C-alpha cells in the first residue's frame, strides 16, 4: 500500500466533478430562471403555486431515483469487479421499471387530479394554478423517467460530460420556450410545464443514436425469471438511501407548506417558497456531488477494495463543498434582500422577518451538506441502513422543530430549521464516535470509512518512467510468489501487465514528474482480476489481428501491435472503457 498515489483518483474526480457541477449549475440556473419567469410573466401567486407543486415533483423524482440510483450503485460495483453483463442487466431492469412506473403514475394522477390538488392546497386563488401545472407535468412523466435512466447509464459508463452537453442545449430550449409560451402565447404556468417536458425529450432523442453508434459500453440485456426479480429488488434496496433526500423532502415540503400557510398566510408562504429555492441549491449540489461522484466513483473504488482511493475522494468532496456551498452561504448572508426581489417580490413591499428567514435557511445548508456527504459515503461502502437513518433523521427533525416552534412563536418558526440541522450533525458525530470506539476502531473518524480487506490485493501507482515500471514489475513478482500462483498463470499475468505498461508509457512519453497510472490486482477464488487506470491519451488495447503472434514476430511487425496481440491472446477476458477522462483496462485470468 506504500506504493499507492492519489493522482488517478484526483484526476478522475476532477473530470467527473467538473461535468457534474456544470450540470448542477445549468439545471439549477434553469430551474431558478423558470421560477423567476413565472413570478414576472404570470404572477406572484403562480410562483407560490409552483412551490406547492414541489412535493409532487420531489416524490416523482424520488421514485425515479429509487429505480435508477440503486441500479447505478450496483452497476458501478459490478464494473469495478469486472462483471459487465450483470451491470448491463441491472441498468436494463432500471430503465424498464422506471418507464413502467411513469406510465402507471401519470395515468393514475390524471384520473385523480382534482383530489390531488385539493390535498395540496385549499386556497381558491392558488388551486387553479396547481391544476394547470400538474396536468401538463404528468403528461411528460414518461420522457422524464427515460431521461433519468439514460443519465444513470452514462454516469456509470464514465461519460457524464455528454449529459452536461445535452442538458445545456435542452435548458436553452426550455428557457426560450418559457418566454414564447408564457409571455407571447399567454399559456401561463402550463406553458412552463410544457417547455420543461421538451427539455427532457431532446436528450432522450440524442441518446438513442449515440448508444447505437457503439460509443456507449452499455448493451440492452434483459434478465429473466429469478435473476431478474433478484436484480430488481436489489435495485430497490440500494436505491432507498439514494432517493431519501427527495422522498423525505417531499414530506417536509408538504407539511411545512401547510404549517406556514396556516400560521403566516400567503406572505409567509412566499418567503418560505423563496427560502426553499436556496435549500434546493444545496439539495441539487449534494445530488450531483453525492449521487454522481461519491456514489458512482465510491462504489467502483469499494468494488476494487481501494480504501486509500475512498479517503482521497472524501477529502476532495469536503474541500469542494466547503468552497462552493460556503461561498453561497456567505453571499446570501450579505445580500438576502436581492434573493427576494429576484423571485418577483414588489420592491416597495416589506414582509416582516423575510431578511432574517433567508439568512437562517442559508445557514442550514452547512449541517445539511455534512450529513449528506456522510450518508452518500455510507451508501458507497454498502451501509444502506445508516444512510437511510441519516437522511430520515435530518428531515423528520426539521418537521418536528418547525411544528413545535411554530406552535409557540409562529413569527420566527423558520429559525428552528438550522437549529434542527446542527443538532442532527452533532448527534451524528456522537454516534460515529461511539461506533468507532466500541465496535469498529479501524474505521475513519465521523465518516466511518471502513478499512477494507487488502488480503489478496495489490495496488501500485506507477510513474511514467522505466524505473517506475521495473519497480512495479518487482512488486507484481513478489505478489505472484506470495499468492503461490501457478507458474503459467503468474508468467501470463506478469507478461500482460508488462506489455500494457510499455504501451501506456509509449503513448505518454511526454509525462513528467507527478504523473502516475494505477495497477490494481485482486486474487479471487477462481480468477485473477486486473484493472489498469491511465489518465493519458485514449488507448484501447483490444485489437483484431490477421496474423498469429509467431508469424508477426518472424516478419518483424511493429512491437506495439505485437505486444498488444500477446495481451489479447493470453487474457481470458479483456475489456476497455474510457471513463471520466481515463483509460480503464480490465483483464481477467482464470485459475
VEXDREN-2710 file (C-alpha; in Angstrom, 1 decimal):
% VEXDREN-2710
k/r/px/py/pz
1/UNK/0.0/0.0/0.0
2/UNK/3.0/2.3/0.4
3/UNK/3.3/2.5/-3.4
4/UNK/-0.3/3.9/-3.7
5/UNK/-0.6/7.5/-5.0
6/UNK/-3.8/9.5/-5.3
7/UNK/-3.0/11.1/-8.7
8/UNK/-5.5/8.9/-10.7
9/UNK/-8.2/9.5/-8.0
10/UNK/-7.7/13.3/-8.2
11/UNK/-7.8/13.3/-12.0
12/UNK/-10.9/11.1/-12.1
13/UNK/-12.6/13.3/-9.5
14/UNK/-11.7/16.4/-11.4
15/UNK/-13.1/15.2/-14.7
16/UNK/-16.2/13.7/-13.1
17/UNK/-16.9/16.6/-10.7
18/UNK/-16.4/19.2/-13.4
19/UNK/-19.1/17.7/-15.6
20/UNK/-21.4/17.1/-12.6
21/UNK/-21.0/20.6/-11.2
22/UNK/-21.6/22.1/-14.6
23/UNK/-24.7/20.0/-14.9
24/UNK/-25.9/21.1/-11.5
25/UNK/-25.3/24.8/-12.3
26/UNK/-27.0/24.5/-15.6
27/UNK/-30.1/22.7/-14.2
28/UNK/-30.2/25.0/-11.1
29/UNK/-29.9/28.2/-13.1
30/UNK/-32.6/26.9/-15.5
31/UNK/-34.9/26.0/-12.6
32/UNK/-34.4/29.3/-10.9
33/UNK/-35.0/31.2/-14.1
34/UNK/-38.1/29.1/-14.7
35/UNK/-39.4/30.4/-11.3
36/UNK/-38.3/34.0/-12.0
37/UNK/-40.1/34.0/-15.3
38/UNK/-43.3/32.6/-13.8
39/UNK/-43.1/35.2/-11.0
40/UNK/-42.7/38.0/-13.5
41/UNK/-44.7/36.8/-16.6
42/UNK/-47.6/35.2/-14.7
43/UNK/-47.9/36.4/-11.1
44/UNK/-46.5/36.0/-7.6
45/UNK/-49.5/33.6/-6.8
46/UNK/-48.3/31.4/-9.7
47/UNK/-44.8/31.4/-8.2
48/UNK/-46.2/30.3/-4.8
49/UNK/-48.4/27.7/-6.5
50/UNK/-45.2/26.1/-8.1
51/UNK/-43.8/25.7/-4.6
52/UNK/-47.0/23.8/-3.6
53/UNK/-46.4/21.5/-6.5
54/UNK/-42.8/20.7/-5.4
55/UNK/-43.9/17.9/-3.0
56/UNK/-45.3/16.0/-6.0
57/UNK/-42.3/16.7/-8.2
58/UNK/-39.9/15.6/-5.4
59/UNK/-41.9/12.5/-4.8
60/UNK/-41.8/11.6/-8.5
61/UNK/-38.1/12.4/-8.7
62/UNK/-37.5/10.3/-5.6
63/UNK/-39.2/7.2/-7.0
64/UNK/-37.2/7.6/-10.2
65/UNK/-34.0/7.7/-8.1
66/UNK/-35.2/4.7/-6.2
67/UNK/-35.4/2.8/-9.5
68/UNK/-32.3/4.3/-11.2
69/UNK/-30.0/5.3/-8.4
70/UNK/-29.7/1.9/-6.8
71/UNK/-29.0/0.4/-10.3
72/UNK/-26.2/2.9/-10.7
73/UNK/-24.6/1.8/-7.4
74/UNK/-24.9/-1.9/-8.3
75/UNK/-23.7/-1.5/-11.9
76/UNK/-20.7/0.5/-10.7
77/UNK/-19.8/-2.3/-8.2
78/UNK/-20.2/-4.9/-11.0
79/UNK/-18.0/-2.9/-13.3
80/UNK/-15.4/-2.5/-10.5
81/UNK/-15.5/-6.3/-10.1
82/UNK/-15.5/-6.8/-13.9
83/UNK/-19.0/-8.3/-14.1
84/UNK/-20.1/-6.4/-17.2
85/UNK/-23.1/-8.5/-18.3
86/UNK/-24.6/-8.1/-14.8
87/UNK/-24.1/-4.4/-15.0
88/UNK/-26.0/-4.2/-18.3
89/UNK/-28.8/-6.3/-16.9
90/UNK/-29.1/-4.2/-13.8
91/UNK/-29.3/-1.0/-15.9
92/UNK/-31.8/-2.5/-18.3
93/UNK/-34.1/-3.5/-15.4
94/UNK/-33.9/0.0/-14.1
95/UNK/-34.8/1.5/-17.5
96/UNK/-37.8/-0.7/-18.0
97/UNK/-39.2/-0.4/-14.4
98/UNK/-38.7/3.4/-14.4
99/UNK/-40.7/3.7/-17.7
100/UNK/-43.5/1.4/-16.4
101/UNK/-43.7/3.4/-13.2
102/UNK/-44.0/6.7/-15.2
103/UNK/-46.8/5.2/-17.3
104/UNK/-48.8/4.0/-14.3
105/UNK/-48.3/7.1/-12.2
106/UNK/-49.2/9.5/-15.0
107/UNK/-52.5/7.7/-15.8
108/UNK/-53.5/7.4/-12.1
109/UNK/-52.6/11.0/-11.3
110/UNK/-54.5/12.4/-14.3
111/UNK/-57.6/10.4/-13.3
112/UNK/-57.5/11.8/-9.7
113/UNK/-56.1/15.2/-10.5
114/UNK/-58.7/17.3/-8.6
115/UNK/-58.5/15.3/-5.4
116/UNK/-54.7/15.7/-5.6
117/UNK/-54.9/19.4/-6.0
118/UNK/-57.4/19.6/-3.0
119/UNK/-54.9/17.7/-0.9
120/UNK/-52.0/20.1/-1.8
121/UNK/-53.9/23.3/-1.4
122/UNK/-57.3/24.6/-0.1
123/UNK/-56.7/28.2/-1.2
124/UNK/-59.1/29.1/-4.0
125/UNK/-56.7/31.6/-5.6
126/UNK/-53.8/29.1/-5.9
127/UNK/-55.7/25.9/-6.7
128/UNK/-56.3/26.7/-10.5
129/UNK/-52.6/27.3/-11.0
130/UNK/-51.8/23.9/-9.4
131/UNK/-54.3/22.1/-11.6
132/UNK/-53.0/23.6/-14.8
133/UNK/-49.4/22.9/-14.0
134/UNK/-49.8/19.4/-12.7
135/UNK/-51.9/18.3/-15.7
136/UNK/-49.1/19.2/-18.0
137/UNK/-46.4/17.8/-15.6
138/UNK/-48.0/14.3/-15.7
139/UNK/-48.2/14.3/-19.4
140/UNK/-44.4/14.5/-19.5
141/UNK/-43.7/11.9/-16.9
142/UNK/-42.5/9.1/-19.3
143/UNK/-39.8/11.2/-21.1
144/UNK/-38.7/12.4/-17.6
145/UNK/-38.2/8.8/-16.5
146/UNK/-36.4/7.7/-19.6
147/UNK/-34.1/10.8/-19.3
148/UNK/-33.3/9.8/-15.7
149/UNK/-32.4/6.3/-16.8
150/UNK/-30.2/7.5/-19.7
151/UNK/-28.4/9.8/-17.3
152/UNK/-27.7/6.9/-14.9
153/UNK/-26.4/4.8/-17.8
154/UNK/-24.0/7.5/-19.0
155/UNK/-22.8/8.2/-15.4
156/UNK/-22.0/4.6/-14.8
157/UNK/-20.3/4.4/-18.2
158/UNK/-18.0/7.2/-17.1
159/UNK/-19.2/9.9/-19.6
160/UNK/-21.1/12.5/-17.5
161/UNK/-19.9/15.3/-19.7
162/UNK/-22.2/14.1/-22.5
163/UNK/-25.2/14.5/-20.2
164/UNK/-23.9/18.0/-19.4
165/UNK/-23.7/19.0/-23.1
166/UNK/-27.1/17.6/-23.9
167/UNK/-28.6/19.3/-20.8
168/UNK/-27.1/22.6/-21.8
169/UNK/-28.9/22.6/-25.1
170/UNK/-32.1/21.4/-23.5
171/UNK/-32.1/24.1/-20.9
172/UNK/-31.6/26.8/-23.5
173/UNK/-34.6/25.5/-25.4
174/UNK/-36.6/25.3/-22.2
175/UNK/-36.0/29.0/-21.4
176/UNK/-36.7/30.1/-24.9
177/UNK/-40.0/28.2/-24.9
178/UNK/-40.8/29.6/-21.4
179/UNK/-40.8/33.1/-22.9
180/UNK/-42.7/32.1/-26.0
181/UNK/-45.4/30.1/-24.3
182/UNK/-45.9/32.2/-21.2
183/UNK/-45.4/35.8/-22.5
184/UNK/-46.3/35.7/-26.1
185/UNK/-48.8/32.8/-26.3
186/UNK/-50.4/33.5/-22.9
187/UNK/-50.3/29.9/-21.7
188/UNK/-49.4/30.9/-18.2
189/UNK/-48.0/28.4/-15.8
190/UNK/-49.0/25.5/-18.0
191/UNK/-46.6/26.8/-20.7
192/UNK/-43.7/26.5/-18.3
193/UNK/-44.5/22.8/-17.7
194/UNK/-44.7/22.0/-21.5
195/UNK/-41.3/23.8/-22.0
196/UNK/-39.8/21.6/-19.3
197/UNK/-41.1/18.4/-21.0
198/UNK/-39.5/19.4/-24.3
199/UNK/-36.1/19.8/-22.4
200/UNK/-36.4/16.1/-21.3
201/UNK/-37.3/14.8/-24.7
202/UNK/-34.3/16.3/-26.5
203/UNK/-31.6/14.4/-24.6
204/UNK/-33.5/11.1/-24.9
205/UNK/-33.7/11.6/-28.7
206/UNK/-29.9/12.2/-28.8
207/UNK/-29.2/9.2/-26.6
208/UNK/-30.7/6.6/-28.9
209/UNK/-28.3/7.1/-31.9
210/UNK/-25.4/7.6/-29.5
211/UNK/-25.9/4.2/-27.9
212/UNK/-26.5/2.6/-31.4
213/UNK/-23.1/4.0/-32.6
214/UNK/-21.2/1.8/-30.1
215/UNK/-19.6/4.7/-28.2
216/UNK/-21.5/3.6/-25.1
217/UNK/-20.4/0.4/-23.4
218/UNK/-23.9/-0.3/-22.2
219/UNK/-25.9/-3.0/-24.0
220/UNK/-29.6/-3.6/-23.5
221/UNK/-29.8/-7.0/-21.8
222/UNK/-32.9/-8.4/-20.2
223/UNK/-32.5/-10.7/-17.1
224/UNK/-35.3/-13.3/-16.9
225/UNK/-37.2/-15.0/-14.1
226/UNK/-35.4/-15.4/-10.8
227/UNK/-32.3/-13.4/-11.8
228/UNK/-34.4/-10.5/-13.0
229/UNK/-36.5/-10.4/-9.8
230/UNK/-33.4/-10.6/-7.7
231/UNK/-31.8/-7.7/-9.5
232/UNK/-35.0/-5.6/-9.3
233/UNK/-35.2/-6.0/-5.6
234/UNK/-31.5/-5.3/-5.1
235/UNK/-32.0/-2.1/-7.2
236/UNK/-34.8/-1.1/-4.8
237/UNK/-32.8/-2.0/-1.7
238/UNK/-29.8/0.1/-2.8
239/UNK/-32.0/2.9/-4.2
240/UNK/-33.8/3.5/-1.0
241/UNK/-31.0/5.6/0.6
242/UNK/-30.2/7.2/-2.8
243/UNK/-33.7/8.7/-3.1
244/UNK/-34.2/9.5/0.6
245/UNK/-33.3/13.2/0.3
246/UNK/-36.0/13.8/-2.3
247/UNK/-38.6/11.4/-0.8
248/UNK/-38.4/12.8/2.7
249/UNK/-38.1/16.4/1.5
250/UNK/-41.4/15.8/-0.3
251/UNK/-43.0/15.1/3.1
252/UNK/-41.1/18.0/4.7
253/UNK/-42.4/20.4/1.9
254/UNK/-46.0/19.1/2.2
255/UNK/-46.1/19.6/6.0
256/UNK/-44.2/22.9/6.1
257/UNK/-46.2/24.4/3.3
258/UNK/-49.4/23.6/5.3
259/UNK/-47.9/24.9/8.6
260/UNK/-46.5/28.1/7.0
261/UNK/-49.7/28.9/5.0
262/UNK/-51.8/28.3/8.1
263/UNK/-49.8/30.4/10.6
264/UNK/-48.2/33.1/8.4
265/UNK/-50.5/33.3/5.4
266/UNK/-49.6/33.9/1.8
267/UNK/-46.8/36.3/2.6
268/UNK/-45.2/33.7/4.8
269/UNK/-45.6/31.1/2.1
270/UNK/-43.9/33.3/-0.4
271/UNK/-40.9/33.8/1.9
272/UNK/-40.7/30.1/2.5
273/UNK/-41.0/29.4/-1.2
274/UNK/-38.0/31.6/-1.9
275/UNK/-36.2/30.0/1.0
276/UNK/-36.8/26.6/-0.4
277/UNK/-35.1/27.7/-3.7
278/UNK/-32.0/28.4/-1.6
279/UNK/-32.3/25.0/0.0
280/UNK/-32.8/23.3/-3.4
281/UNK/-29.4/24.7/-4.4
282/UNK/-27.8/22.7/-1.6
283/UNK/-30.0/19.7/-2.4
284/UNK/-29.1/19.6/-6.1
285/UNK/-25.4/20.3/-5.3
286/UNK/-25.4/17.2/-3.0
287/UNK/-27.3/15.2/-5.6
288/UNK/-24.6/15.9/-8.1
289/UNK/-21.6/15.6/-5.8
290/UNK/-23.1/12.6/-3.9
291/UNK/-25.1/10.8/-6.5
292/UNK/-22.9/11.3/-9.5
293/UNK/-19.4/11.4/-7.9
294/UNK/-19.4/9.9/-4.4
295/UNK/-21.8/7.0/-5.1
296/UNK/-20.6/6.1/-8.6
297/UNK/-16.9/6.6/-8.1
298/UNK/-17.0/5.4/-4.5
299/UNK/-18.9/2.2/-5.4
300/UNK/-16.3/1.4/-8.0
301/UNK/-13.4/2.0/-5.6
302/UNK/-15.2/-0.1/-2.9
303/UNK/-15.6/-2.8/-5.6
304/UNK/-11.8/-2.7/-6.1
305/UNK/-11.3/-2.7/-2.3
306/UNK/-9.4/0.6/-2.6
307/UNK/-9.6/2.3/0.8
308/UNK/-6.9/4.9/0.0
309/UNK/-8.9/5.9/-3.0
310/UNK/-12.1/6.3/-1.0
311/UNK/-10.3/8.5/1.6
312/UNK/-8.8/10.7/-1.2
313/UNK/-12.3/11.0/-2.8
314/UNK/-13.7/12.1/0.6
315/UNK/-11.1/14.8/1.1
316/UNK/-11.8/16.3/-2.3
317/UNK/-15.6/16.2/-1.7
318/UNK/-15.2/18.1/1.6
319/UNK/-13.0/20.7/0.0
320/UNK/-15.3/21.3/-2.9
321/UNK/-18.3/21.5/-0.6
322/UNK/-16.6/24.0/1.7
323/UNK/-15.7/26.2/-1.2
324/UNK/-18.9/26.0/-3.2
325/UNK/-21.6/25.9/-0.5
326/UNK/-19.5/28.1/1.8
327/UNK/-19.3/30.9/-0.8
328/UNK/-23.1/30.5/-1.5
329/UNK/-23.9/30.9/2.2
330/UNK/-21.7/34.0/2.6
331/UNK/-23.5/35.6/-0.4
332/UNK/-26.9/35.0/1.0
333/UNK/-25.9/36.3/4.4
334/UNK/-24.6/39.5/2.8
335/UNK/-27.4/40.0/0.1
336/UNK/-30.6/38.3/1.4
337/UNK/-32.9/41.0/0.0
338/UNK/-31.7/40.5/-3.6
339/UNK/-32.9/36.9/-3.5
340/UNK/-36.4/38.0/-2.5
341/UNK/-36.6/40.6/-5.2
342/UNK/-35.3/38.2/-7.8
343/UNK/-38.3/36.0/-7.5
344/UNK/-40.8/38.8/-8.1
345/UNK/-41.4/40.5/-4.7
346/UNK/-42.6/44.1/-5.1
347/UNK/-39.6/46.3/-4.2
348/UNK/-42.0/48.7/-2.4
349/UNK/-43.4/46.0/-0.1
350/UNK/-41.9/44.6/3.1
351/UNK/-42.6/41.3/4.7
352/UNK/-41.7/41.2/8.4
353/UNK/-38.8/38.8/9.1
354/UNK/-38.1/37.9/5.4
355/UNK/-34.5/39.0/5.5
356/UNK/-33.8/37.1/8.7
357/UNK/-35.5/33.9/7.3
358/UNK/-33.4/34.0/4.2
359/UNK/-30.2/34.0/6.3
360/UNK/-31.5/31.2/8.6
361/UNK/-32.3/28.9/5.7
362/UNK/-28.9/29.6/4.1
363/UNK/-27.2/28.8/7.4
364/UNK/-29.0/25.4/7.5
365/UNK/-27.1/24.3/4.3
366/UNK/-23.9/23.8/6.3
367/UNK/-25.0/20.9/8.6
368/UNK/-27.2/19.6/5.8
369/UNK/-24.3/19.1/3.4
370/UNK/-22.1/17.5/6.0
371/UNK/-24.7/14.9/6.9
372/UNK/-25.4/14.3/3.2
373/UNK/-21.7/13.6/2.4
374/UNK/-21.6/11.1/5.3
375/UNK/-24.7/9.4/4.1
376/UNK/-23.6/9.1/0.4
377/UNK/-20.3/7.5/1.6
378/UNK/-22.2/5.1/3.7
379/UNK/-24.1/4.1/0.5
380/UNK/-20.9/3.7/-1.5
381/UNK/-19.5/1.2/1.0
382/UNK/-22.8/-0.7/1.4
383/UNK/-24.2/0.7/4.7
384/UNK/-27.7/1.3/3.3
385/UNK/-29.5/1.5/6.6
386/UNK/-27.1/4.0/8.1
387/UNK/-27.7/6.3/5.1
388/UNK/-31.5/5.9/5.3
389/UNK/-31.5/6.7/9.1
390/UNK/-29.3/9.8/8.5
391/UNK/-31.4/11.3/5.7
392/UNK/-34.7/10.5/7.5
393/UNK/-33.4/11.9/10.9
394/UNK/-32.5/15.2/9.3
395/UNK/-35.8/15.9/7.6
396/UNK/-38.0/14.5/10.4
397/UNK/-36.2/16.6/12.9
398/UNK/-36.9/19.7/10.8
399/UNK/-40.6/18.9/10.6
400/UNK/-40.9/18.4/14.3
401/UNK/-38.9/21.5/15.1
402/UNK/-40.9/23.8/12.9
403/UNK/-44.2/22.3/14.2
404/UNK/-43.2/22.8/17.8
405/UNK/-41.6/26.2/17.4
406/UNK/-44.4/27.3/15.2
407/UNK/-47.0/26.4/17.9
408/UNK/-45.1/28.6/20.4
409/UNK/-43.9/31.5/18.3
410/UNK/-45.1/31.3/14.6
411/UNK/-43.4/34.6/13.5
412/UNK/-39.9/33.0/13.9
413/UNK/-40.7/29.4/13.2
414/UNK/-38.1/29.1/10.4
415/UNK/-35.3/29.7/13.0
416/UNK/-35.9/26.1/14.1
417/UNK/-34.6/24.7/10.7
418/UNK/-30.9/25.5/11.2
419/UNK/-31.2/24.6/14.9
420/UNK/-32.5/21.1/14.0
421/UNK/-29.8/20.7/11.3
422/UNK/-26.9/21.4/13.7
423/UNK/-28.4/19.1/16.4
424/UNK/-28.6/16.3/13.9
425/UNK/-25.0/16.9/12.8
426/UNK/-23.8/16.8/16.4
427/UNK/-25.8/13.7/17.1
428/UNK/-24.2/12.0/14.0
429/UNK/-20.8/12.9/15.4
430/UNK/-21.5/11.5/18.8
431/UNK/-22.9/8.3/17.3
432/UNK/-19.9/7.9/15.0
433/UNK/-17.5/8.4/17.9
434/UNK/-19.4/5.7/19.9
435/UNK/-19.4/3.3/16.9
436/UNK/-15.7/3.8/16.3
437/UNK/-14.7/3.4/20.0
438/UNK/-16.8/0.3/20.8
439/UNK/-17.4/-1.5/17.5
440/UNK/-15.1/-0.5/14.7
441/UNK/-11.8/1.1/15.9
442/UNK/-10.3/0.7/12.5
443/UNK/-12.9/3.0/10.8
444/UNK/-12.1/6.6/9.9
445/UNK/-13.5/9.3/12.3
446/UNK/-17.0/10.6/11.7
447/UNK/-17.4/9.4/8.1
448/UNK/-16.7/5.8/9.2
449/UNK/-14.9/4.6/6.0
450/UNK/-14.0/1.0/6.7
451/UNK/-10.5/-0.4/6.3
452/UNK/-11.5/-2.7/3.5
453/UNK/-9.6/-6.0/3.4
454/UNK/-6.4/-5.9/1.4
455/UNK/-5.9/-9.6/1.6
456/UNK/-5.1/-10.9/-1.9
457/UNK/-4.9/-7.4/-3.4
458/UNK/-2.1/-5.3/-4.9
459/UNK/-2.4/-1.6/-5.6
460/UNK/0.5/0.2/-7.2
461/UNK/0.8/3.7/-8.6
462/UNK/3.4/3.8/-11.3
463/UNK/5.3/6.9/-12.6
464/UNK/5.7/7.1/-16.4
465/UNK/9.4/6.0/-16.2
466/UNK/11.3/2.8/-16.9
467/UNK/12.4/2.8/-13.3
468/UNK/8.8/3.0/-12.1
469/UNK/7.8/0.2/-14.4
470/UNK/10.6/-2.0/-13.2
471/UNK/9.7/-1.4/-9.5
472/UNK/6.0/-2.2/-10.3
473/UNK/7.0/-5.5/-12.0
474/UNK/9.2/-6.4/-9.0
475/UNK/6.1/-5.8/-6.8
476/UNK/4.0/-7.9/-9.1
477/UNK/6.5/-10.7/-9.0
478/UNK/6.5/-10.6/-5.2
479/UNK/2.7/-10.7/-5.2
480/UNK/2.7/-13.8/-7.5
481/UNK/5.1/-15.5/-5.2
482/UNK/3.2/-14.6/-2.1
483/UNK/-0.1/-15.9/-3.6
484/UNK/1.6/-19.1/-4.7
485/UNK/0.1/-18.8/-8.2
486/UNK/0.7/-21.5/-10.9
487/UNK/3.9/-20.7/-12.9
488/UNK/1.9/-20.5/-16.2
489/UNK/-0.7/-18.1/-14.7
490/UNK/2.0/-16.0/-13.0
491/UNK/4.0/-15.7/-16.2
492/UNK/0.9/-14.7/-18.2
493/UNK/-0.1/-12.1/-15.6
494/UNK/3.4/-10.6/-15.5
495/UNK/3.8/-10.6/-19.2
496/UNK/0.4/-8.9/-20.0
497/UNK/0.9/-6.3/-17.3
498/UNK/4.4/-5.5/-18.6
499/UNK/3.2/-5.1/-22.2
500/UNK/0.4/-2.8/-21.1
501/UNK/2.8/-0.7/-19.1
502/UNK/5.1/-0.5/-22.0
503/UNK/2.4/0.7/-24.4
504/UNK/0.9/3.2/-21.8
505/UNK/4.4/4.8/-21.4
506/UNK/5.0/4.8/-25.2
507/UNK/1.7/6.7/-25.7
508/UNK/2.5/9.2/-22.9
509/UNK/6.3/9.7/-23.3
510/UNK/5.8/13.4/-22.5
511/UNK/4.5/12.8/-19.0
512/UNK/6.8/14.3/-16.3
513/UNK/7.1/14.2/-12.6
514/UNK/3.9/13.9/-10.6
515/UNK/2.1/11.8/-13.2
516/UNK/1.1/8.2/-12.4
517/UNK/-1.0/5.4/-13.7
518/UNK/-2.5/2.7/-11.4
519/UNK/-2.4/-1.1/-11.4
520/UNK/-5.0/-2.9/-9.3
521/UNK/-4.9/-6.7/-8.9
522/UNK/-7.4/-8.8/-6.9
523/UNK/-6.9/-12.5/-6.3
524/UNK/-10.4/-14.0/-6.1
525/UNK/-11.2/-17.7/-5.5
526/UNK/-11.5/-18.5/-9.2
527/UNK/-9.9/-15.6/-11.1
528/UNK/-7.2/-13.0/-11.0
529/UNK/-8.7/-9.6/-11.9
530/UNK/-6.5/-6.8/-13.1
531/UNK/-7.6/-3.2/-13.6
532/UNK/-5.2/-0.6/-15.1
533/UNK/-6.2/3.1/-15.0
534/UNK/-4.3/5.7/-17.0
535/UNK/-5.3/9.4/-17.4
536/UNK/-3.2/9.8/-20.6
537/UNK/-4.1/9.7/-24.3
538/UNK/-7.1/7.5/-25.2
539/UNK/-5.7/4.0/-25.6
540/UNK/-7.8/0.9/-26.4
541/UNK/-5.7/-2.3/-26.2
542/UNK/-8.3/-4.5/-27.8
543/UNK/-7.3/-5.3/-31.4
544/UNK/-8.2/-7.7/-34.2
545/UNK/-5.2/-9.4/-35.8
546/UNK/-4.8/-11.1/-39.1
547/UNK/-1.5/-12.8/-38.2
548/UNK/-0.6/-15.1/-35.4
549/UNK/1.9/-13.8/-32.8
550/UNK/4.6/-16.1/-34.0
551/UNK/4.1/-15.1/-37.6
552/UNK/4.2/-11.4/-36.6
553/UNK/7.4/-11.9/-34.7
554/UNK/9.1/-13.7/-37.6
555/UNK/8.0/-10.9/-40.0
556/UNK/9.3/-8.2/-37.7
557/UNK/6.0/-6.4/-37.3
558/UNK/5.8/-3.3/-35.1
559/UNK/6.5/-4.0/-31.4
560/UNK/3.4/-2.1/-30.4
561/UNK/1.0/-4.4/-32.3
562/UNK/2.9/-7.5/-31.3
563/UNK/2.8/-6.7/-27.6
564/UNK/-1.0/-6.0/-27.8
565/UNK/-1.5/-9.3/-29.7
566/UNK/0.1/-11.1/-26.8
567/UNK/-2.2/-9.4/-24.3
568/UNK/-5.3/-10.1/-26.4
569/UNK/-4.4/-13.8/-26.8
570/UNK/-3.4/-14.5/-23.2
571/UNK/-6.3/-12.9/-21.4
572/UNK/-9.5/-14.9/-20.9
573/UNK/-11.4/-11.6/-20.8
574/UNK/-10.2/-8.2/-21.9
575/UNK/-12.4/-5.1/-21.7
576/UNK/-11.8/-1.5/-22.2
577/UNK/-13.7/1.7/-21.4
578/UNK/-12.9/5.4/-21.4
579/UNK/-14.4/6.6/-18.1
580/UNK/-14.3/10.2/-16.6
581/UNK/-11.2/11.1/-18.7
582/UNK/-9.3/7.9/-18.1
583/UNK/-8.4/4.7/-19.9
584/UNK/-9.7/1.8/-17.8
585/UNK/-8.5/-1.6/-18.9
586/UNK/-9.9/-4.8/-17.3
587/UNK/-8.2/-8.2/-17.6
588/UNK/-9.3/-11.5/-16.2
589/UNK/-7.1/-14.6/-15.8
590/UNK/-8.8/-17.9/-14.9
591/UNK/-7.0/-20.1/-12.4
END
